[in-house]
C-alpha cells in the first residue's frame, strides 16, 4: 500500500520520495521510505493503484536499469509512534528491524536509497536480487 509520495529537491536534485506499507496476507509487516531521481525515472507512476509491487523488476522492464548490487545495514530499534501505528504494534517495548539500503545499477551508479522498518517477531527478512 502506497501511503505517500512526492517529488522534492535534495541537494539540487529532484527526488521521488515514496512511503509505502508492505503486507503479508493483509497484515502490515514493514513500512519503507524510498528515494529515486525524478529525472532518471520520469514516467514512474505515483498513483497508489499503479505503483509497482516489484520496483527493481519495474525499473529493468520500463527503463532498462538493472539493480546489480545492494548495500544494506541492519540494526534493531525500539518501535516509534509511526511504527506502532502503521504496523499495528501494541505496547511501548516492541522492537523493529531497521534496514538502511543503497542500491546500485549495472554502471555502479547509486540508484535507490531506502529505509525499511519491519516487525521483528513472527516474520523473517529475506533479501534476494535476481
For each residue, the residues with C-beta under 8 A, 3 or more apart:
1: 20 21 23 48
2: 5 18 19 20 46 48 51
3: 19 20 21 31 86
4: 17 18 19
5: 2 16 17 18 19 46 51
6: 16 17 46
7: 14 15 16 17 38 46
8: 14 15 17
9: 12 13 14 15
10: 13 14 15 35
11:
12: 9
13: 9 10 37 39
14: 7 8 9 10 37 38 39
15: 7 8 9 10 35 36 37 38
16: 5 6 7 34 35 36 37 38 41 44 46
17: 4 5 6 7 8 33 34 35
18: 2 4 5 33 34 35 36 46 51
19: 2 3 4 5 31 32 33 34
20: 1 2 3 31 32 34 51
21: 1 3 28 30 31 86 87
22: 28 29 30 31 32
23: 1 26 27 28 29
24: 27 29 123
25:
26: 23
27: 23 24 88
28: 21 22 23 31 86 87 88
29: 22 23 24 87 118 119 123
30: 21 22 87 116 117 118 119
31: 3 19 20 21 22 28 82 83 86 87 116 117
32: 19 20 22 114 115 116 117
33: 17 18 19 114 115
34: 16 17 18 19 20 55 112 113 114
35: 10 15 16 17 18 112 113 114
36: 15 16 18 40 41 44 111 112
37: 13 14 15 16 40 41 111
38: 7 14 15 16 41 42
39: 13 14 42
40: 36 37 63 65 111
41: 16 36 37 38 44 59 62 63 65
42: 38 39
43: 62
44: 16 36 41
45: 50 51
46: 2 5 6 7 16 18 51
47: 50 51
48: 1 2 51
49:
50: 45 47
51: 2 5 18 20 45 46 47 48
52: 55 57 58
53:
54: 57 58
55: 34 52 58 59 112
56: 59 60 67 103 129
57: 52 54 60 61
58: 52 54 55 61 62
59: 41 55 56 62 63 65 66 67 111
60: 56 57 63 64 65 66 67
61: 57 58
62: 41 43 58 59
63: 40 41 59 60
64: 60
65: 40 41 59 60 105 106 111
66: 59 60 105 106
67: 56 59 60 70 103 104 105 111 112 129
68: 104 105 106 108 129
69: 103 104 108 129
70: 67 101 102 103 104 127 129
71: 101 102 104
72: 99 100 101 127
73: 99 100 101
74: 97 98 99 125
75: 98
76: 95 96 97 98 120
77: 80 95 96 98 117
78: 92 93 94 95 96
79: 83 84 87 89 94 95 96
80: 77 83 84
81: 84 85
82: 31 85 86
83: 31 79 80 86 87 89 94 96 117
84: 79 80 81 87 88 89 90 94
85: 81 82 88
86: 3 21 28 31 82 83
87: 21 28 29 30 31 79 83 84 96 117 118 119
88: 27 28 84 85
89: 79 83 84 94 96 119
90: 84 94
91: 94
92: 78
93: 78
94: 78 79 83 84 89 90 91 120
95: 76 77 78 79 120
96: 76 77 78 79 83 87 89 117 118 119 120
97: 74 76 116 117 118 119 120 125
98: 74 75 76 77 115 116 117 118
99: 72 73 74 114 115 116 118 125
100: 72 73 114 115 116
101: 70 71 72 73 112 113 114 115 116
102: 70 71 110 112 113
103: 56 67 69 70 110 111 112 113 114
104: 67 68 69 70 71 108 109 110 111
105: 65 66 67 68 108 109 111
106: 65 66 68
107:
108: 68 69 104 105
109: 104 105
110: 102 103 104 113
111: 36 37 40 59 65 67 103 104 105
112: 34 35 36 55 67 101 102 103
113: 34 35 101 102 103 110
114: 32 33 34 35 99 100 101 103
115: 32 33 98 99 100 101
116: 30 31 32 97 98 99 100 101
117: 30 31 32 77 83 87 96 97 98
118: 29 30 87 96 97 98 99 123 125
119: 29 30 87 89 96 97 122 123
120: 76 94 95 96 97
121:
122: 119
123: 24 29 118 119
124:
125: 74 97 99 118
126:
127: 70 72
128:
129: 56 67 68 69 70
130:
